[in-house]
Amino acid sequence: MNKKELEKRKIVYFTMEVGLDPKMSTYSGGLGILAGDTLKSCADLGVPLIAVTLLNEKGYFAQKLDEEGNQAETPIEWPKEEFLTLLPEKASVYIESREVKIQVWKYVIKGASGEIVPVYFLDTNLPENNEYDRTLTSFLYGGDQWYRFCQEIILGIGGLRAIEAIGYKNIEKYHMNEGHASLLAMELLERTKKDIETDIYKKYDLESVRNRCIFTTHTPVSAGHDRFPLDFVKRALRSDLPFKMPDMFIRDNEMNMTLIALNLSKYVNGVAKKHGEVTREMFPGYSIDSITNGIHLLTWAAPSFKKLYDKYIPGWQSDYFSLRYALGIPKDAIFQAHLEAKKELINYVNSRTGIGMDYDTFTMGFARRATAYKRADLLLSDINRLVEINDKAGRMQIVYAGKAHPKDGGGKELIKKIFSRIKELSPKIRIAYLENYDMIQGKLITGGVDLWLNNPLPPQEASGTSGMKACLNGVPNLSILDGWWIEGCIENVTGWAIGTSISLSTDGERSRTIGSIESQNTDSVQHARNLYQKLETIIIPMFYKEKDKWFEVMRHAIALNASFFNTQRMVQEYVLNAYL
């Protein structure tokens, strides 16, 4: 990259994972997919940004499911040389007093505007490193807690040094996408040291670091906030700053990566309005804003919907907000686009499972990481009731997908439970569980089902973006009022709520309704009853008997939700609120 290009880049975005291409196994799920979509919109909009991540050359894992639903994991070898360019520059960090060398691979995102965003992948698999250190950039979220801590040293400290070695000297903002990269803030703070000062809080320039750092937190779930034993810190790091300023780094006798990012960032945000509220309750005393997530529409529009929008809304590819004009697209044109996407999905499912799904049956989709709070089994919690709805309201079929983290025993049991229910319901209701969920399947399922289902235990859903992908393809949501759906749900207009409904109202009425969600009954039995009631009395009858109404909901899902819940709007908010 020439000197002019190096000088114009002002922002660096640090992320543990990033989903850029289905053939690059550098992501595990929502966090990485969102990061990839964010960077694509930065390129589209010409934001002067670069990104740093780990190579993850053996991926997250490939999922294999046996007939009982037992999950086995194997590494994914992806051909990095086909996608990335190895740079001559190297950097290094010290771990346990060992110098660990880092080489850098470059990937270039080309935006719709012709602008680019370079993404730099850090790689420790070098002959000059010892055998263990060579593995530190091999597996995404692999290994034990010590492995993770070493990875976060590579990402935060090594990433900062790597971009400087490449030649970036004018960085003004450092954006930490989750707390994994928090050690970069410690590294920046170390560099402000004034030896003549004796007062520790004057010796280091906290404000200059805060003015340059931005932190986005993505989950209220405890497991998503990394904490490490203090003996790890003593063993691994050369810096003793955590012990000089314990209030900045340490909580409950652990190095707390979220605390570091909160203390050393001027701008902090959650990823939906409700998530901002929840995060402020989790970390009282901090100023925490919210910027609701979105998706990169060009990436996630099914081919048939791309053609549809090109025909009826020319220019949508550069102005996502123009999708509000979807209200003027003829219903039969939307029907044909959806049918094309649905056929593609059903053909894929049948080719993978041999289950014999058909094009005409009402089809629901649920594809998320398999973990307890997302409650993938809620729909199947009362199979007699489900069969009754199938017989009385109309036939249904269901597509599931999702990986459990290798160490999430509860998530693995959840998959097995769903497999057991599938056998109990067969052949009455056809249900497929697709193994090895990835970007390709995500696009097929969100584009091809008739209804998107999402039912986490509130308030544990920070935002979620799979339902946004469904909206883009005219697929309504039936979801718990948590995360982004609190903002996106207009009952019977854009979809349906499981639990308390939110309808169009004045801002005051809307905010009071959102506030009341905290007191709603989160018991799974109640949620299941409401889910079944909506399916039986409203949704399935509308799908089969009131097609005009159904197509109206599809059009409003596009016009009201896809036009807003996208990364073009989201990145513009980051630019205005955080980067400027």
Secondary structure, DSSP 8 states (H G I E B T S, - for coil): --HHHHHH--EEEEES-----TTS----SHHHHHHHHHHHHHHHHT--EEEEEE--TT-S-EEEE-TT--EEEE-----HHHH-EEEEEEEEEEETTEEEEEEEEEEEEE-TTS-EEEEEEEE---TTS-TTGGGTTTSTT-S-HHHHHHHHHIIIIIHHHHHHHHT-----EEEEESGGGTHHHHHHHHTT--TT--SHHHHS-HHHHHTTEEEE----SGGGS-EEEHHHHHHH-S--HHHHSHHHHEETTEEEHHHHHHHT-SEEEESSHHHHHHHHHHSTTS--EE----B-HHHHS-HHHHHHHHHHSTTTTT-GGGGGGGGGS-HHHHHHHHHHHHHHHHHHHHHHH-----SSSEEEEEE----GGG-TTGGGS-HHHHHHHHHHT--EEEEEE----TT-HHHHHHHHHHHHHHHHHTTTSEEEEESS--HHHHHHHHHH-SEEEE---TT-----SHHHHHHHTT--EEEES-TTHHHH--BTTTEEEESS---S--HHHHHHHHHHGGGS---HHHHHHHHHHHIIIIIHHHHHH-HHHHHHHHHHIIIIIITTSBHHHHHHHHIIIII-
